[in-house]
């Protein structure tokens, strides 16, 4: 996976999940330093509409446009950021 | 919410999510320092079987036994832990 490509793709994610992967909105998760494999599973579950409740409808829409490669790159990028931000 | 009560309830969570909220298994999320409100939404979504895919079946089972108070206390506890562990 290509974390640099993930970073480029992450511009839209930052609105809710923060520029550094620390969410600006308390109902959204921080992503910085999260496990890469978990992030792939989570984004894929949103893409497959396997997650509802909470703010999931927003992520269903966002993830629908992502390819498997996009998802892997985004997961690599957010996993690479320091937990808690900086 | 009562983070101390959450800590007591979290013993079973630690098997996958780590003693310090940093997961031992890469397909599971770290919980340390995650946003409290997000954690409540996420656990509630598992309890309501609104999340499938990935390892969600395990969390559906775990969350089924939790009351709203348990969920709030667990969310407060994990949110209180330092992101990235210590």
Backbone of each chain as nested JSON, in Angstrom:
{
  "chains": [
    {"id": "A", "residues": [
      {"number": 1, "name": "UNK", "atoms": {"N": [0.845, -1.205, 0.0], "CA": [0.0, 0.0, 0.0], "C": [0.876, 1.249, 0.0]}},
      {"number": 2, "name": "UNK", "atoms": {"N": [0.344, 2.326, -0.5], "CA": [1.103, 3.555, -0.745], "C": [0.537, 4.676, 0.136]}},
      {"number": 3, "name": "UNK", "atoms": {"N": [1.206, 4.908, 1.261], "CA": [0.712, 5.9, 2.222], "C": [0.692, 7.3, 1.622]}},
      {"number": 4, "name": "UNK", "atoms": {"N": [1.625, 7.597, 0.728], "CA": [1.649, 8.931, 0.109], "C": [0.412, 9.132, -0.774]}},
      {"number": 5, "name": "UNK", "atoms": {"N": [0.07, 8.112, -1.541], "CA": [-1.163, 8.188, -2.337], "C": [-2.382, 8.292, -1.423]}},
      {"number": 6, "name": "UNK", "atoms": {"N": [-2.33, 7.6, -0.304], "CA": [-3.416, 7.691, 0.667], "C": [-3.551, 9.098, 1.217]}},
      {"number": 7, "name": "UNK", "atoms": {"N": [-2.436, 9.729, 1.473], "CA": [-2.471, 11.099, 1.983], "C": [-3.16, 12.028, 0.987]}},
      {"number": 8, "name": "UNK", "atoms": {"N": [-2.841, 11.865, -0.291], "CA": [-3.464, 12.7, -1.325], "C": [-4.981, 12.469, -1.362]}},
      {"number": 9, "name": "UNK", "atoms": {"N": [-5.358, 11.204, -1.204], "CA": [-6.777, 10.84, -1.257], "C": [-7.526, 11.294, 0.005]}},
      {"number": 10, "name": "UNK", "atoms": {"N": [-6.791, 11.574, 1.074], "CA": [-7.393, 11.831, 2.383], "C": [-7.879, 13.258, 2.564]}},
      {"number": 11, "name": "UNK", "atoms": {"N": [-7.695, 14.106, 1.557], "CA": [-8.086, 15.51, 1.728], "C": [-9.543, 15.631, 2.169]}},
      {"number": 12, "name": "UNK", "atoms": {"N": [-10.407, 14.838, 1.542], "CA": [-11.836, 14.924, 1.864], "C": [-12.135, 14.366, 3.261]}},
      {"number": 13, "name": "UNK", "atoms": {"N": [-11.34, 13.412, 3.685], "CA": [-11.55, 12.782, 4.996], "C": [-11.293, 13.77, 6.141]}},
      {"number": 14, "name": "UNK", "atoms": {"N": [-10.372, 14.723, 5.867], "CA": [-9.903, 15.621, 6.922], "C": [-11.01, 16.511, 7.475]}},
      {"number": 15, "name": "UNK", "atoms": {"N": [-12.037, 16.744, 6.692], "CA": [-13.12, 17.612, 7.148], "C": [-13.716, 17.1, 8.461]}},
      {"number": 16, "name": "UNK", "atoms": {"N": [-13.845, 15.797, 8.581], "CA": [-14.399, 15.22, 9.808], "C": [-13.333, 14.567, 10.679]}},
      {"number": 17, "name": "UNK", "atoms": {"N": [-12.344, 13.945, 10.069], "CA": [-11.367, 13.161, 10.836], "C": [-10.103, 13.947, 11.15]}},
      {"number": 18, "name": "UNK", "atoms": {"N": [-10.05, 15.226, 10.73], "CA": [-8.922, 16.078, 11.102], "C": [-7.746, 15.978, 10.149]}},
      {"number": 19, "name": "UNK", "atoms": {"N": [-6.997, 17.065, 10.049], "CA": [-5.819, 17.101, 9.169], "C": [-4.769, 16.083, 9.61]}},
      {"number": 20, "name": "UNK", "atoms": {"N": [-4.722, 15.828, 10.908], "CA": [-3.72, 14.907, 11.462], "C": [-4.352, 13.588, 11.908]}},
      {"number": 21, "name": "UNK", "atoms": {"N": [-5.592, 13.329, 11.434], "CA": [-6.264, 12.088, 11.804], "C": [-6.889, 12.104, 13.177]}},
      {"number": 22, "name": "UNK", "atoms": {"N": [-6.925, 13.284, 13.794], "CA": [-7.612, 13.443, 15.079], "C": [-8.893, 14.23, 14.806]}},
      {"number": 23, "name": "UNK", "atoms": {"N": [-10.025, 13.589, 15.07], "CA": [-11.317, 14.114, 14.62], "C": [-11.654, 15.44, 15.275]}},
      {"number": 24, "name": "UNK", "atoms": {"N": [-12.267, 16.304, 14.488], "CA": [-12.713, 17.608, 14.964], "C": [-14.101, 17.526, 15.588]}},
      {"number": 25, "name": "UNK", "atoms": {"N": [-14.752, 16.412, 15.399], "CA": [-16.156, 16.256, 15.784], "C": [-16.235, 15.015, 16.676]}},
      {"number": 26, "name": "UNK", "atoms": {"N": [-16.811, 15.143, 17.892], "CA": [-16.678, 14.048, 18.853], "C": [-17.424, 12.768, 18.499]}},
      {"number": 27, "name": "UNK", "atoms": {"N": [-18.354, 12.849, 17.548], "CA": [-19.04, 11.619, 17.145], "C": [-18.271, 10.852, 16.062]}},
      {"number": 28, "name": "UNK", "atoms": {"N": [-17.133, 11.381, 15.639], "CA": [-16.305, 10.708, 14.631], "C": [-15.055, 10.138, 15.29]}},
      {"number": 29, "name": "UNK", "atoms": {"N": [-14.55, 9.044, 14.752], "CA": [-13.345, 8.463, 15.349], "C": [-12.061, 9.15, 14.898]}},
      {"number": 30, "name": "UNK", "atoms": {"N": [-11.112, 9.199, 15.818], "CA": [-9.73, 9.473, 15.454], "C": [-9.207, 8.297, 14.625]}},
      {"number": 31, "name": "UNK", "atoms": {"N": [-8.394, 8.607, 13.637], "CA": [-7.833, 7.568, 12.772], "C": [-6.315, 7.453, 12.918]}},
      {"number": 32, "name": "UNK", "atoms": {"N": [-5.684, 8.487, 13.436], "CA": [-4.216, 8.519, 13.521], "C": [-3.691, 7.349, 14.351]}},
      {"number": 33, "name": "UNK", "atoms": {"N": [-2.808, 6.564, 13.767], "CA": [-2.187, 5.464, 14.488], "C": [-3.073, 4.25, 14.67]}},
      {"number": 34, "name": "UNK", "atoms": {"N": [-4.243, 4.271, 14.03], "CA": [-5.121, 3.088, 14.116], "C": [-4.48, 1.943, 13.321]}},
      {"number": 35, "name": "UNK", "atoms": {"N": [-4.83, 0.722, 13.665], "CA": [-4.258, -0.434, 12.978], "C": [-4.673, -0.463, 11.507]}},
      {"number": 36, "name": "UNK", "atoms": {"N": [-3.681, -0.643, 10.634], "CA": [-3.917, -0.611, 9.194], "C": [-4.94, -1.659, 8.748]}},
      {"number": 37, "name": "UNK", "atoms": {"N": [-4.791, -2.865, 9.245], "CA": [-5.724, -3.927, 8.822], "C": [-7.152, -3.617, 9.281]}},
      {"number": 38, "name": "UNK", "atoms": {"N": [-7.272, -3.096, 10.502], "CA": [-8.612, -2.726, 10.977], "C": [-9.21, -1.633, 10.103]}},
      {"number": 39, "name": "UNK", "atoms": {"N": [-8.418, -0.644, 9.761], "CA": [-8.944, 0.447, 8.92], "C": [-9.444, -0.087, 7.587]}},
      {"number": 40, "name": "UNK", "atoms": {"N": [-8.713, -1.001, 6.992], "CA": [-9.17, -1.586, 5.723], "C": [-10.511, -2.304, 5.904]}},
      {"number": 41, "name": "UNK", "atoms": {"N": [-10.608, -3.091, 6.967], "CA": [-11.866, -3.804, 7.229], "C": [-13.011, -2.824, 7.452]}},
      {"number": 42, "name": "UNK", "atoms": {"N": [-12.742, -1.758, 8.198], "CA": [-13.808, -0.813, 8.543], "C": [-14.288, -0.063, 7.296]}},
      {"number": 43, "name": "UNK", "atoms": {"N": [-13.346, 0.457, 6.506], "CA": [-13.755, 1.213, 5.314], "C": [-14.489, 0.291, 4.343]}},
      {"number": 44, "name": "UNK", "atoms": {"N": [-13.982, -0.94, 4.214], "CA": [-14.633, -1.907, 3.324], "C": [-16.045, -2.222, 3.807]}},
      {"number": 45, "name": "UNK", "atoms": {"N": [-16.223, -2.341, 5.107], "CA": [-17.563, -2.606, 5.647], "C": [-18.515, -1.445, 5.331]}},
      {"number": 46, "name": "UNK", "atoms": {"N": [-18.029, -0.214, 5.425], "CA": [-18.874, 0.923, 5.04], "C": [-19.209, 0.848, 3.551]}},
      {"number": 47, "name": "UNK", "atoms": {"N": [-18.196, 0.578, 2.742], "CA": [-18.409, 0.487, 1.281], "C": [-19.475, -0.567, 0.958]}},
      {"number": 48, "name": "UNK", "atoms": {"N": [-19.435, -1.671, 1.688], "CA": [-20.376, -2.774, 1.461], "C": [-21.703, -2.572, 2.181]}},
      {"number": 49, "name": "UNK", "atoms": {"N": [-21.892, -1.395, 2.765], "CA": [-23.108, -1.067, 3.514], "C": [-23.38, -2.076, 4.636]}},
      {"number": 50, "name": "UNK", "atoms": {"N": [-22.302, -2.516, 5.267], "CA": [-22.42, -3.433, 6.396], "C": [-22.382, -2.694, 7.727]}},
      {"number": 51, "name": "UNK", "atoms": {"N": [-22.274, -1.37, 7.646], "CA": [-22.329, -0.583, 8.869], "C": [-23.409, 0.475, 8.746]}},
      {"number": 52, "name": "UNK", "atoms": {"N": [-24.29, 0.497, 9.737], "CA": [-25.279, 1.569, 9.834], "C": [-25.304, 2.033, 11.289]}},
      {"number": 53, "name": "UNK", "atoms": {"N": [-26.184, 2.972, 11.595], "CA": [-26.197, 3.536, 12.944], "C": [-25.152, 4.628, 13.055]}},
      {"number": 54, "name": "UNK", "atoms": {"N": [-25.273, 5.453, 14.093], "CA": [-24.324, 6.551, 14.268], "C": [-24.237, 7.395, 13.006]}},
      {"number": 55, "name": "UNK", "atoms": {"N": [-23.033, 7.735, 12.611], "CA": [-22.812, 8.566, 11.427], "C": [-22.512, 7.7, 10.202]}},
      {"number": 56, "name": "UNK", "atoms": {"N": [-22.897, 6.429, 10.238], "CA": [-22.452, 5.485, 9.21], "C": [-22.934, 5.844, 7.815]}},
      {"number": 57, "name": "UNK", "atoms": {"N": [-24.081, 6.492, 7.696], "CA": [-24.601, 6.803, 6.359], "C": [-23.625, 7.692, 5.595]}},
      {"number": 58, "name": "UNK", "atoms": {"N": [-22.977, 8.586, 6.308], "CA": [-21.993, 9.463, 5.665], "C": [-20.832, 8.639, 5.128]}},
      {"number": 59, "name": "UNK", "atoms": {"N": [-20.371, 7.713, 5.928], "CA": [-19.229, 6.901, 5.499], "C": [-19.62, 5.894, 4.415]}},
      {"number": 60, "name": "UNK", "atoms": {"N": [-20.858, 5.436, 4.422], "CA": [-21.308, 4.586, 3.297], "C": [-21.132, 5.345, 1.983]}},
      {"number": 61, "name": "UNK", "atoms": {"N": [-21.542, 6.615, 1.989], "CA": [-21.424, 7.417, 0.777], "C": [-19.986, 7.689, 0.389]}},
      {"number": 62, "name": "UNK", "atoms": {"N": [-19.175, 8.041, 1.375], "CA": [-17.772, 8.327, 1.088], "C": [-17.05, 7.093, 0.567]}},
      {"number": 63, "name": "UNK", "atoms": {"N": [-17.298, 5.972, 1.206], "CA": [-16.551, 4.76, 0.865], "C": [-16.991, 4.158, -0.467]}},
      {"number": 64, "name": "UNK", "atoms": {"N": [-18.21, 4.466, -0.875], "CA": [-18.728, 3.897, -2.13], "C": [-17.832, 4.245, -3.304]}},
      {"number": 65, "name": "UNK", "atoms": {"N": [-17.197, 5.416, -3.245], "CA": [-16.378, 5.887, -4.36], "C": [-14.949, 5.351, -4.313]}},
      {"number": 66, "name": "UNK", "atoms": {"N": [-14.593, 4.628, -3.277], "CA": [-13.197, 4.197, -3.104], "C": [-12.973, 2.812, -3.699]}},
      {"number": 67, "name": "UNK", "atoms": {"N": [-11.857, 2.675, -4.425], "CA": [-11.438, 1.361, -4.916], "C": [-10.733, 0.606, -3.791]}},
      {"number": 68, "name": "UNK", "atoms": {"N": [-10.483, -0.674, -4.007], "CA": [-9.714, -1.454, -3.019], "C": [-8.341, -0.854, -2.802]}},
      {"number": 69, "name": "UNK", "atoms": {"N": [-7.739, -0.367, -3.879], "CA": [-6.415, 0.262, -3.76], "C": [-6.501, 1.546, -2.951]}},
      {"number": 70, "name": "UNK", "atoms": {"N": [-7.504, 2.367, -3.242], "CA": [-7.71, 3.59, -2.448], "C": [-7.821, 3.245, -0.961]}},
      {"number": 71, "name": "UNK", "atoms": {"N": [-8.616, 2.235, -0.657], "CA": [-8.851, 1.851, 0.744], "C": [-7.547, 1.411, 1.398]}},
      {"number": 72, "name": "UNK", "atoms": {"N": [-6.764, 0.617, 0.686], "CA": [-5.483, 0.154, 1.237], "C": [-4.544, 1.333, 1.463]}},
      {"number": 73, "name": "UNK", "atoms": {"N": [-4.53, 2.279, 0.522], "CA": [-3.635, 3.43, 0.652], "C": [-4.06, 4.344, 1.796]}},
      {"number": 74, "name": "UNK", "atoms": {"N": [-5.36, 4.564, 1.919], "CA": [-5.853, 5.389, 3.029], "C": [-5.545, 4.735, 4.372]}},
      {"number": 75, "name": "UNK", "atoms": {"N": [-5.726, 3.431, 4.449], "CA": [-5.431, 2.71, 5.699], "C": [-3.952, 2.837, 6.045]}},
      {"number": 76, "name": "UNK", "atoms": {"N": [-3.098, 2.707, 5.045], "CA": [-1.649, 2.825, 5.29], "C": [-1.304, 4.233, 5.762]}},
      {"number": 77, "name": "UNK", "atoms": {"N": [-1.944, 5.218, 5.149], "CA": [-1.665, 6.609, 5.531], "C": [-2.075, 6.89, 6.976]}},
      {"number": 78, "name": "UNK", "atoms": {"N": [-3.304, 6.576, 7.32], "CA": [-3.762, 6.909, 8.677], "C": [-3.035, 6.075, 9.738]}},
      {"number": 79, "name": "UNK", "atoms": {"N": [-2.711, 4.837, 9.415], "CA": [-1.946, 4.012, 10.362], "C": [-0.564, 4.612, 10.615]}},
      {"number": 80, "name": "UNK", "atoms": {"N": [-0.048, 5.317, 9.622], "CA": [1.315, 5.867, 9.736], "C": [1.376, 7.137, 10.586]}},
      {"number": 81, "name": "UNK", "atoms": {"N": [0.243, 7.757, 10.833], "CA": [0.234, 9.002, 11.608], "C": [0.359, 8.703, 13.099]}},
      {"number": 82, "name": "UNK", "atoms": {"N": [0.986, 9.581, 13.865], "CA": [1.147, 9.331, 15.298], "C": [-0.193, 9.38, 16.035]}},
      {"number": 83, "name": "UNK", "atoms": {"N": [-0.456, 8.36, 16.853], "CA": [-1.685, 8.317, 17.64], "C": [-1.768, 9.557, 18.515]}},
      {"number": 84, "name": "UNK", "atoms": {"N": [-2.948, 10.163, 18.548], "CA": [-3.129, 11.359, 19.356], "C": [-2.776, 12.634, 18.609]}},
      {"number": 85, "name": "UNK", "atoms": {"N": [-2.178, 12.482, 17.413], "CA": [-1.887, 13.658, 16.592], "C": [-0.61, 14.348, 17.001]}},
      {"number": 86, "name": "UNK", "atoms": {"N": [-0.216, 15.285, 16.147], "CA": [0.971, 16.127, 16.414], "C": [1.047, 17.194, 15.351]}}
    ]},
    {"id": "B", "residues": [
      {"number": 1, "name": "UNK", "atoms": {"N": [-20.84, 9.581, 33.075], "CA": [-20.326, 8.2, 32.932], "C": [-19.196, 7.966, 33.924]}},
      {"number": 2, "name": "UNK", "atoms": {"N": [-18.98, 6.72, 34.261], "CA": [-18.056, 6.337, 35.336], "C": [-16.915, 5.514, 34.737]}},
      {"number": 3, "name": "UNK", "atoms": {"N": [-15.785, 6.188, 34.5], "CA": [-14.652, 5.515, 33.857], "C": [-14.106, 4.381, 34.717]}},
      {"number": 4, "name": "UNK", "atoms": {"N": [-14.197, 4.511, 36.033], "CA": [-13.692, 3.442, 36.909], "C": [-14.536, 2.181, 36.773]}},
      {"number": 5, "name": "UNK", "atoms": {"N": [-15.854, 2.379, 36.713], "CA": [-16.735, 1.231, 36.479], "C": [-16.468, 0.644, 35.102]}},
      {"number": 6, "name": "UNK", "atoms": {"N": [-16.181, 1.508, 34.135], "CA": [-15.843, 1.036, 32.8], "C": [-14.59, 0.192, 32.805]}},
      {"number": 7, "name": "UNK", "atoms": {"N": [-13.613, 0.615, 33.578], "CA": [-12.365, -0.153, 33.669], "C": [-12.634, -1.559, 34.192]}},
      {"number": 8, "name": "UNK", "atoms": {"N": [-13.48, -1.661, 35.216], "CA": [-13.799, -2.971, 35.78], "C": [-14.497, -3.847, 34.731]}},
      {"number": 9, "name": "UNK", "atoms": {"N": [-15.367, -3.232, 33.959], "CA": [-16.12, -3.968, 32.94], "C": [-15.235, -4.347, 31.747]}},
      {"number": 10, "name": "UNK", "atoms": {"N": [-14.106, -3.668, 31.593], "CA": [-13.276, -3.812, 30.401], "C": [-12.357, -5.031, 30.428]}},
      {"number": 11, "name": "UNK", "atoms": {"N": [-12.385, -5.796, 31.504], "CA": [-11.452, -6.927, 31.603], "C": [-11.578, -7.845, 30.385]}},
      {"number": 12, "name": "UNK", "atoms": {"N": [-12.798, -8.123, 29.989], "CA": [-13.005, -9.038, 28.863], "C": [-12.573, -8.4, 27.535]}},
      {"number": 13, "name": "UNK", "atoms": {"N": [-12.669, -7.087, 27.444], "CA": [-12.296, -6.373, 26.207], "C": [-10.803, -6.467, 25.937]}},
      {"number": 14, "name": "UNK", "atoms": {"N": [-10.031, -6.571, 27.037], "CA": [-8.577, -6.488, 26.922], "C": [-7.982, -7.636, 26.116]}},
      {"number": 15, "name": "UNK", "atoms": {"N": [-8.691, -8.75, 26.056], "CA": [-8.163, -9.898, 25.315], "C": [-7.845, -9.526, 23.87]}},
      {"number": 16, "name": "UNK", "atoms": {"N": [-8.686, -8.712, 23.289], "CA": [-8.453, -8.3, 21.896], "C": [-7.965, -6.856, 21.781]}},
      {"number": 17, "name": "UNK", "atoms": {"N": [-8.46, -5.996, 22.644], "CA": [-8.152, -4.561, 22.505], "C": [-6.987, -4.119, 23.393]}},
      {"number": 18, "name": "UNK", "atoms": {"N": [-6.385, -5.064, 24.122], "CA": [-5.183, -4.742, 24.886], "C": [-5.49, -4.198, 26.276]}},
      {"number": 19, "name": "UNK", "atoms": {"N": [-4.572, -4.447, 27.203], "CA": [-4.717, -3.965, 28.584], "C": [-4.762, -2.445, 28.636]}},
      {"number": 20, "name": "UNK", "atoms": {"N": [-4.073, -1.808, 27.703], "CA": [-3.996, -0.349, 27.672], "C": [-4.811, 0.242, 26.522]}},
      {"number": 21, "name": "UNK", "atoms": {"N": [-5.699, -0.589, 25.945], "CA": [-6.52, -0.101, 24.843], "C": [-5.814, -0.073, 23.507]}},
      {"number": 22, "name": "UNK", "atoms": {"N": [-4.642, -0.658, 23.455], "CA": [-3.912, -0.8, 22.179], "C": [-3.986, -2.27, 21.795]}},
      {"number": 23, "name": "UNK", "atoms": {"N": [-4.64, -2.532, 20.657], "CA": [-5.013, -3.893, 20.284], "C": [-3.793, -4.779, 20.061]}},
      {"number": 24, "name": "UNK", "atoms": {"N": [-3.933, -6.028, 20.49], "CA": [-2.882, -7.024, 20.303], "C": [-2.992, -7.684, 18.931]}},
      {"number": 25, "name": "UNK", "atoms": {"N": [-4.093, -7.46, 18.258], "CA": [-4.429, -8.184, 17.023], "C": [-4.711, -7.118, 15.961]}},
      {"number": 26, "name": "UNK", "atoms": {"N": [-4.015, -7.188, 14.823], "CA": [-4.081, -6.06, 13.881], "C": [-5.435, -5.846, 13.205]}},
      {"number": 27, "name": "UNK", "atoms": {"N": [-6.314, -6.835, 13.266], "CA": [-7.645, -6.628, 12.686], "C": [-8.61, -5.964, 13.663]}},
      {"number": 28, "name": "UNK", "atoms": {"N": [-8.146, -5.687, 14.876], "CA": [-8.984, -5.019, 15.877], "C": [-8.529, -3.584, 16.061]}},
      {"number": 29, "name": "UNK", "atoms": {"N": [-9.434, -2.7, 16.386], "CA": [-9.033, -1.3, 16.594], "C": [-8.438, -1.04, 17.966]}},
      {"number": 30, "name": "UNK", "atoms": {"N": [-7.474, -0.109, 17.968], "CA": [-7.065, 0.508, 19.219], "C": [-8.223, 1.358, 19.738]}},
      {"number": 31, "name": "UNK", "atoms": {"N": [-8.391, 1.375, 21.047], "CA": [-9.468, 2.156, 21.657], "C": [-8.946, 3.295, 22.528]}},
      {"number": 32, "name": "UNK", "atoms": {"N": [-7.689, 3.233, 22.913], "CA": [-7.112, 4.228, 23.834], "C": [-7.184, 5.621, 23.224]}},
      {"number": 33, "name": "UNK", "atoms": {"N": [-7.799, 6.536, 23.954], "CA": [-7.869, 7.92, 23.505], "C": [-8.875, 8.173, 22.401]}},
      {"number": 34, "name": "UNK", "atoms": {"N": [-9.66, 7.171, 22.076], "CA": [-10.701, 7.378, 21.051], "C": [-11.784, 8.298, 21.631]}},
      {"number": 35, "name": "UNK", "atoms": {"N": [-12.496, 8.974, 20.764], "CA": [-13.537, 9.898, 21.219], "C": [-14.659, 9.154, 21.937]}},
      {"number": 36, "name": "UNK", "atoms": {"N": [-15.025, 9.653, 23.113], "CA": [-16.024, 8.991, 23.946], "C": [-17.364, 8.843, 23.221]}},
      {"number": 37, "name": "UNK", "atoms": {"N": [-17.805, 9.905, 22.583], "CA": [-19.109, 9.83, 21.902], "C": [-19.085, 8.828, 20.752]}},
      {"number": 38, "name": "UNK", "atoms": {"N": [-17.961, 8.81, 20.032], "CA": [-17.854, 7.823, 18.944], "C": [-17.893, 6.405, 19.5]}},
      {"number": 39, "name": "UNK", "atoms": {"N": [-17.172, 6.161, 20.586], "CA": [-17.16, 4.819, 21.167], "C": [-18.567, 4.388, 21.566]}},
      {"number": 40, "name": "UNK", "atoms": {"N": [-19.328, 5.297, 22.153], "CA": [-20.718, 4.95, 22.514], "C": [-21.53, 4.578, 21.281]}},
      {"number": 41, "name": "UNK", "atoms": {"N": [-21.389, 5.377, 20.221], "CA": [-22.132, 5.076, 18.985], "C": [-21.716, 3.727, 18.41]}},
      {"number": 42, "name": "UNK", "atoms": {"N": [-20.411, 3.466, 18.43], "CA": [-19.91, 2.241, 17.814], "C": [-20.387, 1.006, 18.589]}},
      {"number": 43, "name": "UNK", "atoms": {"N": [-20.234, 1.035, 19.916], "CA": [-20.641, -0.13, 20.709], "C": [-22.144, -0.34, 20.574]}},
      {"number": 44, "name": "UNK", "atoms": {"N": [-22.891, 0.765, 20.593], "CA": [-24.345, 0.664, 20.446], "C": [-24.719, 0.074, 19.089]}},
      {"number": 45, "name": "UNK", "atoms": {"N": [-23.991, 0.472, 18.047], "CA": [-24.272, -0.082, 16.712], "C": [-24.018, -1.589, 16.685]}},
      {"number": 46, "name": "UNK", "atoms": {"N": [-22.961, -2.038, 17.352], "CA": [-22.728, -3.492, 17.431], "C": [-23.878, -4.159, 18.197]}},
      {"number": 47, "name": "UNK", "atoms": {"N": [-24.249, -3.562, 19.315], "CA": [-25.343, -4.134, 20.133], "C": [-26.621, -4.265, 19.311]}},
      {"number": 48, "name": "UNK", "atoms": {"N": [-26.877, -3.274, 18.471], "CA": [-28.09, -3.258, 17.637], "C": [-27.931, -4.042, 16.338]}},
      {"number": 49, "name": "UNK", "atoms": {"N": [-26.806, -4.746, 16.216], "CA": [-26.497, -5.545, 15.012], "C": [-26.537, -4.694, 13.742]}},
      {"number": 50, "name": "UNK", "atoms": {"N": [-26.066, -3.455, 13.883], "CA": [-25.978, -2.546, 12.741], "C": [-24.597, -2.575, 12.105]}},
      {"number": 51, "name": "UNK", "atoms": {"N": [-23.712, -3.409, 12.655], "CA": [-22.393, -3.56, 12.05], "C": [-22.123, -5.023, 11.785]}},
      {"number": 52, "name": "UNK", "atoms": {"N": [-21.766, -5.303, 10.533], "CA": [-21.314, -6.642, 10.188], "C": [-20.051, -6.483, 9.352]}},
      {"number": 53, "name": "UNK", "atoms": {"N": [-19.505, -7.588, 8.867], "CA": [-18.235, -7.518, 8.144], "C": [-17.07, -7.487, 9.126]}},
      {"number": 54, "name": "UNK", "atoms": {"N": [-15.878, -7.774, 8.609], "CA": [-14.698, -7.788, 9.472], "C": [-14.94, -8.713, 10.657]}},
      {"number": 55, "name": "UNK", "atoms": {"N": [-14.578, -8.255, 11.847], "CA": [-14.724, -9.053, 13.069], "C": [-16.005, -8.69, 13.806]}},
      {"number": 56, "name": "UNK", "atoms": {"N": [-16.97, -8.104, 13.108], "CA": [-18.126, -7.52, 13.784], "C": [-18.97, -8.544, 14.532]}},
      {"number": 57, "name": "UNK", "atoms": {"N": [-18.982, -9.788, 14.058], "CA": [-19.828, -10.787, 14.717], "C": [-19.41, -10.959, 16.178]}},
      {"number": 58, "name": "UNK", "atoms": {"N": [-18.112, -10.878, 16.42], "CA": [-17.614, -11.012, 17.798], "C": [-18.144, -9.86, 18.653]}},
      {"number": 59, "name": "UNK", "atoms": {"N": [-18.082, -8.669, 18.1], "CA": [-18.532, -7.505, 18.869], "C": [-20.056, -7.469, 19.011]}},
      {"number": 60, "name": "UNK", "atoms": {"N": [-20.772, -8.003, 18.043], "CA": [-22.235, -8.12, 18.226], "C": [-22.523, -8.949, 19.475]}},
      {"number": 61, "name": "UNK", "atoms": {"N": [-21.8, -10.05, 19.626], "CA": [-22.0, -10.907, 20.787], "C": [-21.601, -10.237, 22.086]}},
      {"number": 62, "name": "UNK", "atoms": {"N": [-20.445, -9.601, 22.072], "CA": [-19.965, -8.938, 23.291], "C": [-20.908, -7.805, 23.709]}},
      {"number": 63, "name": "UNK", "atoms": {"N": [-21.33, -7.019, 22.743], "CA": [-22.118, -5.829, 23.062], "C": [-23.547, -6.171, 23.468]}},
      {"number": 64, "name": "UNK", "atoms": {"N": [-24.02, -7.34, 23.049], "CA": [-25.396, -7.729, 23.367], "C": [-25.637, -7.736, 24.871]}},
      {"number": 65, "name": "UNK", "atoms": {"N": [-24.593, -8.048, 25.635], "CA": [-24.738, -8.187, 27.081], "C": [-24.592, -6.856, 27.819]}},
      {"number": 66, "name": "UNK", "atoms": {"N": [-24.272, -5.796, 27.111], "CA": [-23.984, -4.516, 27.768], "C": [-25.234, -3.643, 27.86]}},
      {"number": 67, "name": "UNK", "atoms": {"N": [-25.422, -3.048, 29.038], "CA": [-26.486, -2.06, 29.202], "C": [-26.016, -0.715, 28.655]}},
      {"number": 68, "name": "UNK", "atoms": {"N": [-26.947, 0.228, 28.54], "CA": [-26.561, 1.579, 28.117], "C": [-25.552, 2.188, 29.084]}},
      {"number": 69, "name": "UNK", "atoms": {"N": [-25.734, 1.916, 30.357], "CA": [-24.788, 2.432, 31.357], "C": [-23.421, 1.797, 31.188]}},
      {"number": 70, "name": "UNK", "atoms": {"N": [-23.396, 0.481, 30.976], "CA": [-22.111, -0.189, 30.721], "C": [-21.403, 0.452, 29.529]}},
      {"number": 71, "name": "UNK", "atoms": {"N": [-22.148, 0.681, 28.459], "CA": [-21.569, 1.238, 27.233], "C": [-20.994, 2.623, 27.508]}},
      {"number": 72, "name": "UNK", "atoms": {"N": [-21.752, 3.436, 28.234], "CA": [-21.266, 4.786, 28.543], "C": [-20.003, 4.727, 29.409]}},
      {"number": 73, "name": "UNK", "atoms": {"N": [-19.98, 3.792, 30.368], "CA": [-18.821, 3.688, 31.254], "C": [-17.591, 3.178, 30.498]}},
      {"number": 74, "name": "UNK", "atoms": {"N": [-17.787, 2.199, 29.636], "CA": [-16.666, 1.69, 28.831], "C": [-16.123, 2.781, 27.91]}},
      {"number": 75, "name": "UNK", "atoms": {"N": [-17.015, 3.539, 27.308], "CA": [-16.581, 4.622, 26.415], "C": [-15.772, 5.661, 27.19]}},
      {"number": 76, "name": "UNK", "atoms": {"N": [-16.239, 5.992, 28.391], "CA": [-15.512, 6.967, 29.21], "C": [-14.134, 6.431, 29.591]}},
      {"number": 77, "name": "UNK", "atoms": {"N": [-14.08, 5.153, 29.906], "CA": [-12.796, 4.552, 30.299], "C": [-11.796, 4.572, 29.141]}},
      {"number": 78, "name": "UNK", "atoms": {"N": [-12.195, 4.053, 27.995], "CA": [-11.231, 3.987, 26.881], "C": [-10.857, 5.377, 26.369]}},
      {"number": 79, "name": "UNK", "atoms": {"N": [-11.794, 6.292, 26.389], "CA": [-11.471, 7.667, 25.973], "C": [-10.443, 8.296, 26.912]}},
      {"number": 80, "name": "UNK", "atoms": {"N": [-10.435, 7.84, 28.169], "CA": [-9.533, 8.444, 29.161], "C": [-8.095, 7.937, 29.045]}},
      {"number": 81, "name": "UNK", "atoms": {"N": [-7.9, 6.839, 28.331], "CA": [-6.545, 6.269, 28.217], "C": [-5.73, 7.046, 27.192]}},
      {"number": 82, "name": "UNK", "atoms": {"N": [-4.416, 7.156, 27.387], "CA": [-3.59, 7.902, 26.432], "C": [-3.533, 7.197, 25.074]}},
      {"number": 83, "name": "UNK", "atoms": {"N": [-3.772, 7.97, 24.012], "CA": [-3.703, 7.429, 22.651], "C": [-2.312, 6.849, 22.411]}},
      {"number": 84, "name": "UNK", "atoms": {"N": [-2.292, 5.66, 21.816], "CA": [-1.01, 5.022, 21.546], "C": [-0.491, 4.184, 22.704]}},
      {"number": 85, "name": "UNK", "atoms": {"N": [-1.18, 4.261, 23.855], "CA": [-0.798, 3.433, 24.996], "C": [0.381, 3.999, 25.75]}},
      {"number": 86, "name": "UNK", "atoms": {"N": [0.782, 3.267, 26.765], "CA": [1.93, 3.683, 27.595], "C": [2.479, 2.474, 28.318]}}
    ]}
  ]
}
